[in-house]
């Protein structure tokens, strides 16, 4: 299904012409309204005339999270506060929060973008949507709420937490669509089972729209089996707009980027040069329609790859692969780059373990160590030691083959790894640098 079919099926040449025109306008707009970008563009000798083709975007400087924090709170805004109707920000747990703001026009664009990805996932005006994202400064709850409401779906603004009540609402209100993090969806399935609720018989769920954290294809399959749904990935980040940057269609073959609003690149995070088509790298995003807070070449730190082939759904927009991790979440263990998603994929393919794990990184002397805590299925954990050893050997062999390093795997009792009602905490890094 389409929300704006004409825009979602543009040919590549027409789309790039549109992007170049909007980018030129936005460069001039930012130069005249944002002192930070005026200084940057003067430093790099950038004017709107610098952009003749889409490749010329590489002439522009990058924008980073540090730039947001250096201009805290409102130094990057292009509009006066009297035109701002909404303010969101990050949690700010590692320093000053990144602050983002919206005009009325921005809010409408945001709602349309979320409606677009929801339609692509098959959501209709007959659906009842339970949103289990937090409602507050985090963009997820409100962003998805307004977009889904835009379609005409009925919204249950359940927010996050209180999981047993979430299951009760889901059952009593007949929710057909669930919106939350994938790790929370998995936890909901576990709680529902413990409550004696069978999703196939007792719930009406058919679609899950999940995001806000990296998740593997194996986790997708587990969620789909546990909740009897089709699970769709979507992508966004507060500095760009929030959810709505990209989302999967019913083909579940990559997330379609709204290229009439965003220009995306994938670069080598170390050299800052573009990677070859289809190669993994850091995705960089430029906004070309935002009014309150235009952003140029924002370094997201998310690792993904792009596919420019036409999707079987008929959409021509580039598709981004499910991010495999973040450059700032990537673990460097004895010189080897390790992403938590690699470990997750291995564990989910091994029979006898549950989909709950935690990675503990430490250092003994000059040597980095990795311990992976894995919940064993109840019938296995309390089974004979011989079977446990066989399972441990299998996990160790698979991890060593894939990662190229030795790790220490420990089986733990069921339900001992902390569950999350938001983003899962997969890594505990005890190293002191």
C-alpha positions as CSV (number, residue, x, y, z in Angstrom):
1,X,0.0,0.0,0.0
2,X,1.1,3.5,-0.7
3,X,0.7,6.8,1.1
4,X,2.1,9.1,-1.6
5,X,2.5,6.8,-4.6
6,X,3.8,9.4,-7.0
7,X,6.6,10.4,-4.7
8,X,7.4,6.8,-3.7
9,X,7.8,5.6,-7.2
10,X,9.8,8.4,-8.9
11,X,12.5,7.4,-11.4
12,X,16.0,8.0,-10.2
13,X,16.8,10.9,-12.5
14,X,13.7,12.8,-11.5
15,X,14.3,12.1,-7.8
16,X,17.9,13.3,-7.9
17,X,16.9,16.5,-9.8
18,X,14.3,17.1,-7.0
19,X,17.0,16.5,-4.3
20,X,19.5,18.8,-5.9
21,X,17.0,21.6,-6.2
22,X,15.8,21.2,-2.6
23,X,19.4,20.9,-1.3
24,X,20.4,24.2,-3.0
25,X,17.4,26.0,-1.5
26,X,18.2,24.6,2.0
27,X,21.9,25.6,1.8
28,X,20.9,29.2,1.2
29,X,18.1,29.0,3.8
30,X,20.6,27.7,6.5
31,X,23.2,30.2,5.5
32,X,20.8,33.1,6.1
33,X,19.2,31.7,9.3
34,X,21.8,29.6,11.2
35,X,25.1,31.3,12.3
36,X,26.7,27.9,12.8
37,X,26.1,26.9,9.2
38,X,27.0,30.3,7.9
39,X,30.5,30.0,9.5
40,X,30.8,26.4,8.2
41,X,29.8,27.2,4.6
42,X,32.1,30.2,4.5
43,X,34.9,28.1,5.8
44,X,34.4,25.5,3.1
45,X,33.5,28.0,0.4
46,X,30.0,26.6,0.0
47,X,27.1,28.4,-1.7
48,X,24.0,26.9,-3.3
49,X,25.8,27.2,-6.7
50,X,28.3,24.7,-5.3
51,X,25.7,22.0,-5.8
52,X,25.2,20.9,-9.5
53,X,24.8,17.1,-9.1
54,X,23.9,14.9,-6.2
55,X,27.5,13.9,-5.8
56,X,28.4,17.5,-4.9
57,X,26.9,16.9,-1.5
58,X,30.3,15.6,-0.6
59,X,31.6,19.2,-0.7
60,X,29.6,20.0,2.4
61,X,31.0,19.6,6.0
62,X,29.7,16.9,8.3
63,X,27.5,17.6,11.3
64,X,27.9,15.6,14.4
65,X,26.3,15.1,17.8
66,X,29.0,17.3,19.3
67,X,27.8,20.2,17.1
68,X,24.4,19.8,18.7
69,X,25.8,19.8,22.2
70,X,28.1,22.8,21.4
71,X,25.1,24.8,20.3
72,X,22.8,23.7,23.2
73,X,20.0,24.3,23.5
74,X,18.7,26.3,20.5
75,X,21.8,27.5,18.6
76,X,21.0,25.3,15.5
77,X,17.4,26.6,15.0
78,X,16.6,28.4,11.8
79,X,13.3,29.8,13.1
80,X,12.5,32.1,16.0
81,X,10.9,30.5,19.1
82,X,7.5,32.0,18.4
83,X,7.3,29.7,15.3
84,X,8.3,26.6,17.2
85,X,5.4,24.3,18.3
86,X,7.3,21.3,19.6
87,X,10.6,20.6,21.4
88,X,12.1,17.1,21.8
89,X,15.5,16.0,23.0
90,X,17.7,12.9,23.7
91,X,18.0,11.6,27.2
92,X,21.4,13.3,27.7
93,X,22.8,10.4,29.8
94,X,26.3,11.0,28.4
95,X,26.3,14.8,28.5
96,X,24.1,17.6,27.4
97,X,21.1,16.3,25.5
98,X,20.7,17.0,21.8
99,X,17.7,19.3,21.4
100,X,15.4,19.3,18.3
101,X,12.4,21.4,17.5
102,X,9.6,21.6,15.0
103,X,7.4,24.2,13.3
104,X,3.8,23.4,12.3
105,X,5.0,22.5,8.8
106,X,7.6,20.1,10.3
107,X,5.0,18.4,12.4
108,X,2.9,17.8,9.2
109,X,5.8,16.5,7.3
110,X,6.7,14.2,10.2
111,X,3.2,12.8,10.4
112,X,3.1,12.2,6.7
113,X,6.5,10.3,6.8
114,X,5.3,8.0,9.6
115,X,2.1,7.4,7.7
116,X,4.1,6.5,4.7
117,X,6.1,3.8,6.5
118,X,3.0,2.5,8.3
119,X,1.1,2.2,5.1
120,X,4.1,0.3,3.5
121,X,3.9,-2.1,6.4
122,X,0.2,-2.7,5.8
123,X,-1.4,-0.6,8.5
124,X,-4.9,0.7,7.6
125,X,-7.6,3.0,9.0
126,X,-9.3,-0.2,10.4
127,X,-6.3,-1.0,12.7
128,X,-6.1,-0.5,16.5
129,X,-2.5,0.5,17.3
130,X,-0.9,0.0,20.7
131,X,2.1,2.3,21.2
132,X,4.4,1.1,23.9
133,X,7.1,3.7,23.4
134,X,7.5,6.3,26.1
135,X,5.7,9.6,25.6
136,X,7.9,12.4,26.5
137,X,11.1,14.1,25.2
138,X,12.0,10.9,23.2
139,X,10.6,11.3,19.7
140,X,9.4,7.8,19.2
141,X,6.0,7.9,21.0
142,X,4.7,11.2,19.7
143,X,6.2,10.7,16.2
144,X,4.5,7.4,15.6
145,X,1.3,8.5,17.3
146,X,0.6,11.4,15.0
147,X,1.6,9.5,11.9
148,X,-0.6,6.5,12.6
149,X,-3.4,8.8,13.6
150,X,-2.9,10.5,10.2
151,X,-3.9,7.2,8.5
152,X,-7.1,7.0,10.6
153,X,-6.0,4.1,12.8
154,X,-7.3,4.1,16.4
155,X,-4.4,4.7,18.9
156,X,-3.9,3.2,22.3
157,X,-1.2,5.5,23.8
158,X,-0.1,2.9,26.4
159,X,3.4,4.3,26.7
160,X,6.2,2.0,28.0
161,X,6.3,-0.2,31.1
162,X,3.7,-2.0,33.2
163,X,3.8,-5.0,31.0
164,X,1.0,-7.1,32.4
165,X,-1.3,-4.1,31.9
166,X,0.0,-3.8,28.4
167,X,-1.1,-7.4,27.7
168,X,-4.5,-6.8,29.3
169,X,-5.1,-3.7,27.1
170,X,-3.9,-5.6,24.0
171,X,-6.4,-8.3,24.7
172,X,-9.4,-6.3,25.9
173,X,-9.1,-3.5,23.3
174,X,-8.3,-5.8,20.4
175,X,-5.0,-4.2,19.4
176,X,-4.0,-5.3,15.8
177,X,-0.7,-3.4,15.6
178,X,2.1,-3.1,18.2
179,X,4.7,-0.3,18.3
180,X,7.7,-0.6,20.6
181,X,11.3,-1.7,20.6
182,X,12.0,-5.3,19.4
183,X,13.4,-6.3,22.7
184,X,10.3,-5.1,24.5
185,X,8.1,-7.0,22.1
186,X,10.0,-10.2,22.9
187,X,9.6,-9.6,26.6
188,X,5.8,-9.0,26.1
189,X,5.5,-12.3,24.4
190,X,7.3,-13.9,27.4
191,X,5.0,-12.2,29.9
192,X,1.9,-13.1,27.9
193,X,2.9,-16.8,28.0
194,X,3.4,-16.6,31.7
195,X,-0.1,-15.1,32.1
196,X,-1.5,-18.0,30.2
197,X,-2.3,-16.0,27.1
198,X,-1.8,-17.6,23.7
199,X,-1.2,-14.8,21.1
200,X,-2.6,-17.0,18.3
201,X,-5.9,-17.5,20.1
202,X,-6.3,-14.7,22.6
203,X,-4.8,-11.7,20.7
204,X,-5.7,-10.0,17.4
205,X,-2.2,-8.7,16.7
206,X,-1.1,-8.9,13.0
207,X,1.6,-6.3,12.6
208,X,4.5,-5.1,14.7
209,X,6.4,-1.8,13.9
210,X,9.7,-1.9,15.7
211,X,12.7,0.3,16.0
212,X,15.0,2.4,18.2
213,X,17.6,-0.3,18.6
214,X,19.5,-2.8,16.3
215,X,17.9,-6.2,15.9
216,X,18.8,-9.2,13.9
217,X,16.8,-11.3,11.4
218,X,16.8,-14.1,13.9
219,X,15.2,-11.9,16.5
220,X,12.6,-10.9,13.9
221,X,11.7,-14.6,13.4
222,X,11.5,-15.2,17.1
223,X,9.1,-12.2,17.6
224,X,6.9,-13.2,14.7
225,X,6.6,-16.8,16.0
226,X,6.0,-15.7,19.6
227,X,3.3,-13.0,18.8
228,X,1.9,-14.5,15.6
229,X,2.6,-11.2,13.7
230,X,4.6,-9.8,10.8
231,X,7.4,-7.7,12.3
232,X,8.6,-4.6,10.4
233,X,11.7,-2.5,10.9
234,X,11.6,1.3,10.8
235,X,14.4,3.8,11.2
236,X,14.8,7.3,12.4
237,X,16.7,9.5,14.9
238,X,15.8,12.6,16.7
239,X,18.5,14.8,15.2
240,X,17.0,14.1,11.7
241,X,13.3,14.1,12.5
242,X,12.5,11.1,14.6
243,X,10.8,7.9,13.3
244,X,9.8,8.1,9.6
245,X,13.2,8.4,7.9
246,X,12.8,4.9,6.5
247,X,10.7,1.8,6.9
248,X,10.0,-1.7,5.5
249,X,7.3,-2.5,3.0
250,X,5.4,-5.8,3.1
251,X,8.3,-7.4,1.2
252,X,10.5,-7.0,4.3
253,X,13.6,-6.5,2.1
254,X,15.2,-3.4,3.4
255,X,13.8,-0.1,4.7
256,X,12.7,2.4,2.0
257,X,14.3,5.9,2.6
258,X,12.0,8.9,2.1
259,X,14.4,10.3,-0.5
260,X,12.2,13.3,-1.3
261,X,13.0,14.5,2.3
262,X,16.4,13.0,3.0
263,X,19.6,12.4,1.1
264,X,21.5,9.4,2.4
265,X,25.2,8.4,1.9
266,X,27.2,5.5,3.3
267,X,30.8,6.3,4.2
268,X,33.8,4.6,5.6
269,X,33.7,5.9,9.2
270,X,37.5,6.1,9.4
271,X,38.4,7.6,6.0
272,X,35.1,9.5,5.6
273,X,35.1,8.5,1.9
274,X,32.0,6.9,0.3
275,X,32.0,3.1,0.2
276,X,31.3,1.0,-2.9
277,X,27.6,0.3,-3.6
278,X,26.3,-2.6,-1.4
279,X,29.2,-2.3,1.1
280,X,28.6,-1.6,4.8
281,X,29.6,1.7,6.3
282,X,28.2,4.6,8.4
283,X,25.0,6.1,7.1
284,X,25.1,9.9,6.8
285,X,21.8,11.9,6.4
286,X,20.9,15.3,5.1
287,X,17.5,16.9,5.5
288,X,16.1,18.8,2.6
289,X,12.6,19.8,3.7
290,X,12.9,20.6,7.4
291,X,12.1,24.1,8.5
292,X,13.0,24.5,12.1
293,X,16.2,22.5,12.1
294,X,17.8,21.6,8.8
295,X,20.8,19.3,9.2
296,X,23.6,18.7,6.6
297,X,25.5,15.4,6.4
298,X,24.7,14.2,9.9
299,X,26.9,11.4,11.0
300,X,24.5,8.9,12.5
301,X,27.1,6.3,13.7
302,X,24.8,3.6,12.5
303,X,26.4,0.9,10.3
304,X,24.3,-0.3,7.3
305,X,24.4,-0.6,3.5
306,X,22.2,0.7,0.7
307,X,20.3,-1.1,-2.2
308,X,19.3,1.0,-5.1
309,X,17.4,-1.7,-7.1
310,X,13.7,-1.4,-7.5
311,X,11.7,-3.3,-4.8
312,X,9.1,-5.8,-5.9
313,X,6.5,-3.6,-4.1
314,X,7.1,-1.0,-6.9
315,X,8.9,1.6,-4.8
316,X,12.0,3.0,-6.4
317,X,13.5,4.7,-3.3
318,X,16.8,3.4,-2.0
319,X,16.5,0.7,0.7
320,X,18.8,0.7,3.7
321,X,19.6,-2.7,5.3
322,X,18.8,-3.3,8.9
323,X,21.7,-1.6,10.8
324,X,24.1,-4.1,12.3
325,X,25.2,-1.8,15.0
326,X,26.8,1.6,15.7
327,X,30.4,2.7,15.5
328,X,30.1,3.8,19.1
329,X,28.7,0.4,20.2
330,X,31.2,-1.6,18.2
331,X,33.5,-3.5,20.5
332,X,37.2,-3.7,19.6
333,X,38.4,-6.9,21.2
334,X,42.1,-7.7,20.7
335,X,42.1,-5.7,17.4
336,X,38.9,-7.4,16.1
337,X,35.7,-5.4,15.5
338,X,32.7,-7.1,17.1
339,X,29.0,-6.0,16.9
340,X,26.5,-7.4,19.4
341,X,24.2,-8.3,16.4
342,X,26.8,-10.8,15.2
343,X,26.6,-12.6,18.6
344,X,22.8,-12.4,18.6
345,X,22.5,-14.1,15.2
346,X,24.7,-17.0,16.3
347,X,22.8,-17.5,19.5
348,X,19.4,-17.4,17.9
349,X,20.4,-20.2,15.5
350,X,21.4,-22.6,18.3
351,X,18.7,-24.9,19.8
352,X,18.5,-25.0,23.5
353,X,19.1,-21.3,24.4
354,X,16.6,-18.6,24.9
355,X,16.7,-15.2,23.1
356,X,18.1,-13.4,26.1
357,X,21.8,-12.7,26.5
358,X,24.4,-10.2,27.8
359,X,27.9,-9.4,26.8
360,X,30.5,-8.5,29.5
361,X,33.8,-7.0,28.4
362,X,36.7,-6.7,30.8
363,X,40.4,-6.5,30.8
364,X,42.9,-8.8,32.6
365,X,46.3,-7.2,32.4
366,X,46.7,-6.1,28.8
367,X,44.3,-8.6,27.4
368,X,40.6,-7.9,26.7
369,X,38.2,-10.6,27.7
370,X,34.6,-11.3,26.6
371,X,32.1,-13.2,28.6
372,X,28.7,-14.0,27.0
373,X,25.9,-14.8,29.5
374,X,23.2,-16.9,27.8
375,X,20.0,-18.1,29.3
376,X,19.5,-21.8,28.7
377,X,16.0,-23.2,28.2
378,X,14.6,-24.4,31.5
379,X,14.5,-28.1,30.5
380,X,18.2,-27.9,29.5
381,X,19.6,-25.9,32.4
382,X,18.4,-28.4,34.9
383,X,19.4,-31.3,32.7
384,X,22.5,-33.4,33.0
385,X,25.9,-31.6,32.8
386,X,26.9,-33.6,29.7
387,X,24.2,-31.9,27.6
388,X,25.1,-28.5,29.0
389,X,28.8,-29.0,28.0
390,X,27.8,-30.0,24.5
391,X,25.8,-26.9,24.2
392,X,28.6,-24.7,25.5
393,X,31.1,-26.3,23.1
394,X,28.8,-25.6,20.2
395,X,28.2,-22.0,21.1
396,X,32.0,-21.4,21.7
397,X,32.9,-23.0,18.3
398,X,30.3,-20.9,16.4
399,X,31.4,-17.7,18.1
400,X,35.1,-18.3,17.5
401,X,34.5,-19.3,13.8
402,X,32.4,-16.1,13.2
403,X,34.2,-13.6,15.3
404,X,37.7,-14.9,15.1
405,X,38.3,-14.6,18.9
406,X,37.9,-16.8,21.9
407,X,35.0,-15.9,24.2
408,X,33.9,-17.3,27.5
409,X,30.3,-18.5,27.4
410,X,28.3,-19.1,30.5
411,X,24.9,-20.6,30.8
412,X,22.6,-19.0,33.3
413,X,19.3,-19.9,34.7
414,X,16.1,-18.9,32.9
415,X,14.8,-15.3,33.7
416,X,18.1,-14.2,35.4
417,X,19.1,-11.7,32.7
418,X,17.4,-8.4,33.2
419,X,14.4,-7.7,30.8
420,X,13.8,-4.3,29.3
421,X,10.6,-2.3,28.8
422,X,12.5,0.0,26.4
423,X,16.0,-0.5,24.8
424,X,17.7,-3.7,25.9
425,X,21.1,-3.3,27.6
426,X,23.2,-5.9,25.9
427,X,26.7,-4.8,26.7
428,X,28.5,-4.2,30.0
429,X,32.0,-2.8,29.3
430,X,34.1,-2.9,32.5
431,X,37.3,-1.8,30.8
432,X,39.0,1.4,31.9
433,X,40.7,3.3,29.1
